């Protein structure tokens, strides 16, 4: 997770994520997201312009996150399985920022 963080990655979207990988992503402030419908994975291709709006408010309010594929003009629902503490860490920008605020 350290390399994607330094490359500016803000979210990882996958069919499934292992618990330890999700924990590492969260610690570096990267949001681990999963396709609600696994078939939606096939709807995104390299070069597609995708947008995820209102991600912080969705996390705060326990709402599903919507991905918009602007290239294909489709909306895809993403989900997450995060504790309240993990959400706080993400909203702080990662564990280091979270710990500094404590």
TORBA-629374 format. One line per field, with one value per residue (C-alpha): residue number from 1; residue in three letters; x, y, z. Coordinates in nm, 3 decimals. Layout:
N
n [NUM_...]
res [ALA_...]
xx [X_...]
yy [Y_...]
zz [Z_...]
//
This chain:
102
n [1_2_3_4_5_6_7_8_9_10_11_12_13_14_15_16_17_18_19_20_21_22_23_24_25_26_27_28_29_30_31_32_33_34_35_36_37_38_39_40_41_42_43_44_45_46_47_48_49_50_51_52_53_54_55_56_57_58_59_60_61_62_63_64_65_66_67_68_69_70_71_72_73_74_75_76_77_78_79_80_81_82_83_84_85_86_87_88_89_90_91_92_93_94_95_96_97_98_99_100_101_102]
res [UNK_UNK_UNK_UNK_UNK_UNK_UNK_UNK_UNK_UNK_UNK_UNK_UNK_UNK_UNK_UNK_UNK_UNK_UNK_UNK_UNK_UNK_UNK_UNK_UNK_UNK_UNK_UNK_UNK_UNK_UNK_UNK_UNK_UNK_UNK_UNK_UNK_UNK_UNK_UNK_UNK_UNK_UNK_UNK_UNK_UNK_UNK_UNK_UNK_UNK_UNK_UNK_UNK_UNK_UNK_UNK_UNK_UNK_UNK_UNK_UNK_UNK_UNK_UNK_UNK_UNK_UNK_UNK_UNK_UNK_UNK_UNK_UNK_UNK_UNK_UNK_UNK_UNK_UNK_UNK_UNK_UNK_UNK_UNK_UNK_UNK_UNK_UNK_UNK_UNK_UNK_UNK_UNK_UNK_UNK_UNK_UNK_UNK_UNK_UNK_UNK_UNK]
xx [0.000_0.293_0.375_0.019_-0.001_0.310_0.173_-0.137_-0.386_-0.696_-0.904_-0.865_-1.163_-1.166_-1.393_-1.266_-1.001_-0.815_-0.848_-0.475_-0.455_-0.758_-0.600_-0.277_-0.467_-0.666_-0.348_-0.216_-0.545_-0.652_-1.018_-1.072_-1.386_-1.556_-1.800_-2.149_-2.213_-1.898_-2.006_-1.961_-1.585_-1.616_-1.774_-1.449_-1.162_-0.818_-0.847_-1.202_-1.255_-1.409_-1.529_-1.628_-1.812_-1.903_-1.689_-1.631_-1.997_-2.087_-1.841_-1.967_-2.330_-2.279_-2.409_-2.301_-2.044_-2.129_-1.868_-1.947_-1.781_-1.793_-1.654_-1.944_-2.198_-2.281_-2.307_-2.169_-2.239_-1.943_-1.947_-1.709_-1.685_-1.531_-1.555_-1.621_-1.253_-1.140_-1.367_-1.212_-0.863_-0.959_-1.125_-0.809_-0.601_-0.440_-0.327_-0.039_-0.270_-0.530_-0.273_-0.143_-0.495_-0.543]
yy [0.000_0.236_0.256_0.342_0.605_0.778_0.756_0.947_0.658_0.754_0.436_0.075_-0.090_-0.469_-0.773_-0.881_-0.764_-0.957_-0.822_-0.750_-0.567_-0.356_-0.272_-0.163_0.053_0.218_0.294_0.484_0.669_0.466_0.364_-0.009_-0.047_-0.354_-0.384_-0.447_-0.650_-0.838_-0.823_-0.445_-0.508_-0.580_-0.237_-0.050_-0.056_0.100_0.460_0.508_0.834_0.752_0.983_0.912_1.209_1.280_0.996_1.154_1.226_0.874_0.729_0.955_0.864_0.490_0.526_0.323_0.493_0.566_0.542_0.724_0.597_0.917_0.743_0.497_0.715_0.448_0.446_0.162_0.105_0.026_-0.100_-0.111_-0.296_-0.051_0.000_0.347_0.369_0.275_0.544_0.798_0.692_0.733_1.068_1.184_1.086_0.776_0.634_0.875_1.178_1.003_0.928_1.286_1.415_1.186]
zz [0.000_0.047_-0.323_-0.439_-0.165_-0.295_-0.649_-0.538_-0.545_-0.346_-0.381_-0.484_-0.651_-0.678_-0.696_-0.353_-0.107_0.162_0.514_0.557_0.224_0.316_0.652_0.483_0.234_0.513_0.711_0.410_0.352_0.048_0.044_-0.027_-0.239_-0.383_-0.671_-0.534_-0.848_-0.958_-1.324_-1.313_-1.317_-1.690_-1.749_-1.684_-1.928_-1.937_-2.047_-1.917_-1.730_-1.394_-1.119_-0.761_-0.613_-0.249_-0.119_0.222_0.285_0.168_0.422_0.700_0.631_0.563_0.209_-0.095_-0.313_-0.676_-0.948_-1.270_-1.586_-1.791_-2.099_-2.115_-1.932_-1.671_-1.292_-1.081_-0.713_-0.489_-0.133_0.161_0.490_0.736_1.110_1.248_1.348_0.997_0.853_1.091_0.980_0.613_0.669_0.850_0.548_0.697_1.029_1.083_1.052_1.268_1.541_1.538_1.604_1.905]
//
